[in-house]
């Protein structure tokens, strides 16, 4: 390969291993020789020379049954991260930490140099893993703002703003008794969406009526039943995820309540199924694919800024407009 390019073996090696200390014309000659000869670098040898693995870990502190469920949020993040890593010629390593010893396994794997960075795709409470990895010098980026003040890089959605727009929409539609099905209160998305709901009700001098779910369809059904038992006069509900909203609409149908005539429903996420409910679900659209892309670019050092909040958008459909 070096002979074909007309350079020394050392120079060819530097080009193959990604060194920037090579003139553009020489890099082009070596790259052309690589393509002509069909040369495939030995990944293990390359890692030893460059001290890089060319791999990024995407970590989910979630059960596999949730990551690979009918919730498309995680799928959108995985796809976005994968697209950016493919462009950068990097490999994706998917890791779950819900089983015993999962955190220690990720810590060992990352700090031993098996990956060049870590994206943590779901944060619960004061998760210690990001701080531990950062202290070891591992580049780490969080999906969602950490629940305590931190200098850690993150990409988040405007969950408070999205919830405010959703609940304000219900107020503007003349709804008086507006309940909420909140998400888990150890996750920043659950906390922020409930904050947005509470702020609008406080501003409009309305009482908060709250049940808590876990972002699953079944929990939405159970929470809606609880809300109807606690306050049968509810005429609207803001639900912190579309899957929970689907469960809530199921519970309303079982209780003989019409949507939106008796109870208006707003979700959050804009999953594909939201357009196919009966009636179609009003919801807050969040750009999960873009979040995945930005997370990947940030951990690769290609993103301007280290704390990014992406906009959300209210999508009005039939579940709030009779």
ROSELUM-96136 format. One line per 4 residues: number of its first residue (from 0); their letters; for each residue x, y, z of C-alpha. Coordinates in Angstrom, 2 decimals. Layout:
BEGIN
NUM) a) X/Y/Z; ...
This chain:
BEGIN
0) xxxx) 0.00/0.00/0.00; 2.84/2.42/0.89; 4.58/1.55/-2.37; 1.41/2.11/-4.39
4) xxxx) 0.97/5.55/-2.78; 4.67/6.42/-3.15; 5.16/7.13/0.55; 6.99/5.51/3.47
8) xxxx) 5.38/2.78/5.57; 5.35/5.15/8.55; 3.43/7.78/6.58; 0.93/5.22/5.28
12) xxxx) 0.43/3.98/8.84; -0.25/7.51/10.08; -2.92/8.04/7.42; -4.63/4.71/8.13
16) xxxx) -4.65/5.46/11.86; -6.26/8.86/11.36; -3.33/11.14/12.15; -3.88/14.79/11.21
20) xxxx) -0.13/15.41/10.77; -0.16/14.45/7.09; -0.42/16.77/4.07; -3.80/16.60/2.27
24) xxxx) -2.28/15.43/-1.03; -0.42/12.60/0.69; -3.56/11.59/2.59; -5.43/11.50/-0.72
28) xxxx) -2.75/9.31/-2.33; -2.81/6.81/0.55; -6.60/6.75/0.64; -6.66/6.03/-3.09
32) xxxx) -4.16/3.19/-2.60; -6.31/1.75/0.21; -9.35/1.70/-2.07; -7.47/0.26/-5.05
36) xxxx) -5.92/-2.55/-3.01; -9.04/-3.24/-0.92; -6.99/-2.90/2.25; -8.89/-3.41/5.54
40) xxxx) -7.03/-2.16/8.67; -6.68/-4.55/11.58; -8.96/-2.99/14.21; -7.10/-4.44/17.19
44) xxxx) -3.74/-3.21/15.96; -5.19/0.17/15.08; -6.65/0.55/18.58; -3.28/-0.20/20.14
48) xxxx) -1.58/2.48/18.04; -4.23/5.20/18.26; -5.53/4.43/21.78; -9.01/4.67/20.26
52) xxxx) -11.63/1.97/19.93; -13.74/3.81/17.32; -16.78/2.71/19.33; -19.37/4.64/21.37
56) xxxx) -21.53/3.05/24.06; -25.24/3.89/24.22; -26.37/3.02/27.74; -29.99/2.47/28.80
60) xxxx) -30.61/2.24/32.56; -33.88/0.50/31.69; -35.22/-3.06/31.47; -34.88/-4.61/28.03
64) xxxx) -38.67/-5.07/27.94; -39.04/-1.26/28.01; -36.20/-0.36/25.63; -37.55/-2.79/23.02
68) xxxx) -41.25/-2.20/23.73; -43.86/-0.35/21.63; -42.54/2.98/22.95; -40.78/4.50/19.91
72) xxxx) -38.89/7.10/21.96; -35.90/4.87/22.58; -35.99/3.59/18.99; -35.76/7.19/17.75
76) xxxx) -32.75/7.90/19.93; -31.00/4.68/18.86; -31.62/5.48/15.19; -30.37/9.06/15.52
80) xxxx) -27.20/8.00/17.34; -26.60/5.21/14.81; -26.92/7.54/11.82; -24.33/9.98/13.16
84) xxxx) -21.91/7.25/14.23; -22.16/5.63/10.80; -21.24/8.97/9.20; -18.23/9.20/11.53
88) xxxx) -17.21/5.56/10.84; -17.79/4.61/14.49; -19.37/1.50/15.97; -22.36/1.52/18.32
92) xxxx) -22.26/-0.60/21.48; -25.69/-0.95/23.11; -25.64/-1.62/26.86; -28.46/-2.11/29.41
96) xxxx) -27.85/-1.63/33.13; -31.05/-2.86/34.73; -29.62/-6.23/35.77; -27.48/-6.79/38.88
100) xxxx) -24.00/-5.39/38.45; -24.97/-3.52/35.29; -23.51/-0.20/36.37; -20.20/-1.76/37.39
104) xxxx) -20.04/-3.60/34.07; -20.51/-0.36/32.10; -17.97/1.45/34.28; -15.35/-1.28/33.76
108) xxxx) -16.00/-1.48/30.04; -15.75/2.27/29.48; -12.83/3.03/31.79; -10.77/0.16/30.33
112) xxxx) -10.80/1.88/26.94; -13.24/-0.37/25.10; -15.23/2.69/23.96; -14.25/6.28/23.18
116) xxxx) -17.32/7.80/24.83; -20.66/7.05/26.46; -24.18/8.33/25.79; -26.59/7.69/28.66
120) xxxx) -30.03/7.58/27.11; -32.28/7.59/30.16; -31.67/9.22/33.53; -33.24/8.18/36.83
124) xxxx) -32.81/10.31/39.95; -29.27/11.22/40.95; -27.76/8.57/38.67; -24.06/8.26/39.71
128) xxxx) -22.83/6.70/36.46; -22.27/9.92/34.42; -20.20/11.51/37.18; -18.17/8.36/37.75
132) xxxx) -17.30/8.07/34.05; -16.47/11.77/33.76; -14.08/11.55/36.73; -12.25/8.75/34.88
136) xxxx) -11.87/11.01/31.84; -14.44/9.18/29.71; -16.41/11.56/27.44; -20.03/11.24/28.57
140) xxxx) -23.26/12.91/27.40; -26.70/12.57/29.01; -30.07/12.35/27.32; -32.04/14.72/29.49
144) xxxx) -30.92/17.34/31.96; -29.53/15.82/35.17; -31.97/16.25/38.07; -29.36/18.07/40.16
148) xxxx) -27.26/21.04/38.96; -24.30/19.69/37.00; -21.75/20.70/34.40; -22.22/17.40/32.54
152) xxxx) -23.07/17.76/28.83; -26.67/16.91/27.92; -29.31/17.15/25.21; -32.86/17.64/26.47
156) xxxx) -36.34/18.51/25.21; -38.31/21.58/26.27; -40.56/19.46/28.46; -41.78/22.34/30.63
160) xxxx) -42.64/24.48/27.63; -44.35/21.62/25.83; -46.49/20.80/28.86; -47.39/24.46/29.32
164) xxxx) -48.58/24.72/25.70; -50.62/21.52/26.04; -52.37/22.56/29.26; -52.88/26.15/28.08
168) xxxx) -54.63/24.67/25.03; -57.06/22.88/27.34; -57.69/26.08/29.31; -58.34/28.00/26.09
172) xxxx) -60.83/25.30/25.05; -62.86/26.18/28.17; -61.96/23.10/30.24; -62.27/23.73/33.98
176) xxxx) -61.29/20.55/35.83; -58.00/19.58/34.19; -56.25/16.53/35.62; -52.77/15.21/34.88
180) xxxx) -51.24/11.75/34.57; -47.61/12.47/35.39; -44.59/10.41/34.46; -42.11/8.89/36.95
184) xxxx) -40.87/11.53/39.36; -37.32/10.16/39.35; -36.96/11.12/35.66; -36.45/14.70/34.54
188) xxxx) -39.03/14.36/31.73; -41.64/13.29/34.28; -40.67/16.10/36.66; -40.57/18.85/34.03
192) xxxx) -43.84/17.91/32.33; -45.62/17.94/35.68; -44.03/21.33/36.45; -45.43/22.78/33.22
196) xxxx) -48.90/21.47/34.07; -48.79/22.91/37.58; -47.57/26.31/36.38; -50.49/26.78/33.97
200) xxxx) -53.08/25.65/36.52; -51.58/28.00/39.11; -51.66/30.89/36.63; -55.30/30.17/35.74
204) xxxx) -56.37/29.68/39.38; -57.25/26.02/38.97; -56.66/23.10/41.32; -54.16/20.37/40.40
208) xxxx) -55.57/16.85/40.14; -52.72/14.37/39.71; -52.07/10.66/39.34; -48.68/9.17/38.48
212) xxxx) -47.82/6.53/35.89; -44.61/5.01/34.54; -44.87/5.94/30.82; -46.57/2.62/29.95
216) xxxx) -50.04/2.03/28.51; -51.23/-0.03/31.49; -50.18/2.64/33.98; -52.17/5.22/31.99
220) xxxx) -55.28/3.07/32.25; -54.84/2.59/36.00; -54.11/6.29/36.60; -57.19/7.40/34.63
224) xxxx) -59.40/5.07/36.63; -57.95/6.52/39.82; -58.59/10.09/38.65; -62.22/9.33/37.73
228) xxxx) -62.76/7.73/41.14; -61.20/10.71/42.93; -63.00/13.38/40.89; -65.82/12.26/38.54
232) xxxx) -66.24/15.84/37.25; -62.90/15.89/35.39; -63.39/17.32/31.90; -59.79/17.19/30.61
236) xxxx) -56.55/15.35/31.25; -52.96/16.13/30.30; -50.98/12.90/30.01; -47.16/12.97/30.15
240) xxxx) -46.70/10.36/27.39; -48.71/9.15/24.43; -48.61/5.52/25.54; -50.16/6.50/28.88
244) xxxx) -52.67/8.62/26.95; -53.72/5.56/24.92; -54.31/3.73/28.20; -56.24/6.71/29.60
248) xxxx) -58.52/6.82/26.54; -59.19/3.10/26.99; -60.23/3.70/30.61; -62.48/6.60/29.57
252) xxxx) -64.24/4.43/26.99; -64.78/1.72/29.60; -66.28/4.34/31.94; -68.65/5.57/29.23
256) xxxx) -66.90/8.94/28.83; -66.68/10.36/25.34; -63.45/11.93/24.05; -63.42/14.89/23.64
260) xxxx) -67.10/15.69/24.39; -66.92/14.63/28.04; -63.15/14.55/28.62; -60.48/16.12/26.40
264) xxxx) -57.12/14.31/26.28; -53.65/15.64/25.43; -50.57/13.40/25.28; -46.85/13.98/24.88
268) xxxx) -44.34/12.49/22.34; -46.36/12.33/19.08; -45.73/8.63/18.54; -46.96/7.23/15.18
272) xxxx) -50.02/5.66/16.83; -51.23/9.10/17.98; -52.60/9.82/14.50; -54.57/6.55/14.44
276) xxxx) -56.45/6.65/17.73; -60.17/7.36/17.68; -60.33/10.31/17.85; -56.73/11.19/16.84
280) xxxx) -54.68/12.30/19.82; -53.67/15.90/20.42; -50.09/15.73/21.64; -46.72/17.43/22.00
284) xxxx) -44.21/16.50/19.32; -40.61/15.96/20.46; -37.74/15.41/18.00; -36.29/12.13/19.30
288) xxxx) -34.38/11.40/16.09; -32.73/14.82/16.26; -31.97/14.24/19.95; -30.12/11.04/19.04
292) xxxx) -28.15/12.83/16.35; -27.17/15.67/18.68; -26.18/13.26/21.45; -23.85/11.44/19.06
296) xxxx) -22.33/14.64/17.70; -21.79/15.96/21.20; -19.95/12.87/22.46; -17.83/12.97/19.29
300) xxxx) -16.93/16.61/19.97; -18.76/17.84/16.87; -21.51/19.81/18.61; -21.32/23.48/19.56
304) xxxx) -22.31/23.90/23.19; -22.54/21.27/25.89; -26.08/21.81/27.18; -28.72/21.79/24.44
308) xxxx) -32.52/22.00/24.79; -34.53/21.09/21.67; -37.92/22.71/20.98; -41.24/20.88/21.28
312) xxxx) -44.44/21.56/19.32; -48.14/21.19/20.13; -50.01/19.15/17.50; -53.78/19.66/17.78
316) xxxx) -56.04/16.78/16.73; -59.50/15.48/17.49; -59.08/14.42/21.12; -59.45/18.07/22.23
320) xx) -61.61/19.56/19.46; -65.19/18.25/19.20
